[in-house]
Amino acid sequence: MSHEFYQVMVGDTRMTLHGWRQLAEWSIEHSRLSDDDKKKGLEVLREDWENFSRWIIKEFGDGLKE
């Protein structure tokens, strides 16, 4: 892992949840995985992201502003 990548992961205050998701998707898309493995990886990511998002809403939704 490059130092710059690490700095973004741990120290960039501009990084959002959307940014983390995008980073994960790009990591899969630009990996050396086979096309089938990339497709499966993106499916797993999207399913896990959906579950994570539902958990965030369940746990912290009362404090969210509309």
JOTA-V66262 format. One record per residue. N is the residue number from 0. RES is the residue in one small letter. SS is DSSP state (hx for helix, st for strand, lp for the rest). OMEGA is omega as a letter, one per 40 degrees, with the letter a starting at -180 (none if undefined). NEAR is the number of other C-alpha atoms within 10 Angstrom. Layout:
BEGIN
N:RES:SS:OMEGA:NEAR ; N:RES:SS:OMEGA:NEAR
END
This chain:
BEGIN
0:m:lp:i:5 ; 1:s:lp:i:6 ; 2:h:hx:a:8 ; 3:e:hx:i:8 ; 4:f:hx:i:10 ; 5:y:hx:a:11 ; 6:q:hx:i:10 ; 7:v:hx:a:12 ; 8:m:hx:a:13 ; 9:v:hx:a:9 ; 10:g:hx:a:10 ; 11:d:lp:a:10 ; 12:t:lp:i:8 ; 13:r:lp:a:7 ; 14:m:lp:a:13 ; 15:t:lp:i:10 ; 16:l:hx:i:9 ; 17:h:hx:i:9 ; 18:g:hx:i:11 ; 19:w:hx:i:12 ; 20:r:hx:a:14 ; 21:q:hx:i:12 ; 22:l:hx:i:14 ; 23:a:hx:i:14 ; 24:e:hx:i:17 ; 25:w:hx:i:12 ; 26:s:hx:i:13 ; 27:i:hx:a:18 ; 28:e:hx:a:17 ; 29:h:lp:i:9 ; 30:s:lp:i:12 ; 31:r:lp:i:10 ; 32:l:lp:i:12 ; 33:s:lp:i:10 ; 34:d:hx:i:11 ; 35:d:hx:i:9 ; 36:d:hx:i:14 ; 37:k:hx:i:18 ; 38:k:hx:i:14 ; 39:k:hx:i:13 ; 40:g:hx:i:17 ; 41:l:hx:i:18 ; 42:e:hx:i:12 ; 43:v:hx:i:12 ; 44:l:hx:a:16 ; 45:r:hx:i:14 ; 46:e:hx:i:12 ; 47:d:hx:i:12 ; 48:w:hx:i:13 ; 49:e:hx:i:12 ; 50:n:hx:i:11 ; 51:f:hx:a:12 ; 52:s:hx:i:13 ; 53:r:hx:i:13 ; 54:w:hx:i:12 ; 55:i:hx:a:11 ; 56:i:hx:i:12 ; 57:k:hx:a:10 ; 58:e:hx:a:10 ; 59:f:hx:a:10 ; 60:g:hx:i:11 ; 61:d:hx:a:8 ; 62:g:hx:a:8 ; 63:l:lp:i:7 ; 64:k:lp:i:5 ; 65:e:lp:none:3
END
